[in-house]
Amino acid sequence: MKTPRNLRLSAIVVFVISYFLPAYGNGSGFACFGECWNMLLGHDVDILSGGWFYYAGFVISNILFVGLAAALFVTKKHRRVRSAVSVVCFLQVLSWWVLHFSQKPSQIAEIKIGYYVWLIAYALLVAANLWDEPAESLESIPLAGSVG
């Protein structure tokens, strides 16, 4: 079954696509990442303030996405840690929607399709990290007596 591989590839492709789509207001995913990066560097917000930590979380989540997606292809070690980190990143990304939905009046209309595609990428990353690949069947493992 190729489901784990398909989840990994889908997460990466959807993540990349999200950067080219309108994500918030008039900005693309790239523009939003740039804004968050500027805040991480201390532009437009005081370093170590609540806003700084919040927007820095998006930068860190994006960087971790790349690392977690790459790790899915190269190792099966530390699956629980990767799963937990991917869930935390997903919750960070989801918080943007919750924040805008809960404002009075709601600012949900400012969130565009690119954000939702980005959120789906994180959901796919979580699924790919949580997916437990079946162990190799015993029939495909050569026995010592049958080799040669």
Secondary structure as GFF3:
##gff-version 3
##sequence-region A 1 148
A	DSSP	alpha_helix	3	18	.	.	.	ID=ss1
A	DSSP	beta_strand	22	24	.	.	.	ID=ss2
A	DSSP	beta_strand	27	28	.	.	.	ID=ss3
A	DSSP	alpha_helix	29	40	.	.	.	ID=ss4
A	DSSP	alpha_helix	50	74	.	.	.	ID=ss5
A	DSSP	alpha_helix	79	102	.	.	.	ID=ss6
A	DSSP	three_ten_helix	108	110	.	.	.	ID=ss7
A	DSSP	alpha_helix	113	130	.	.	.	ID=ss8
A	DSSP	three_ten_helix	138	140	.	.	.	ID=ss9
A	DSSP	three_ten_helix	144	146	.	.	.	ID=ss10
###
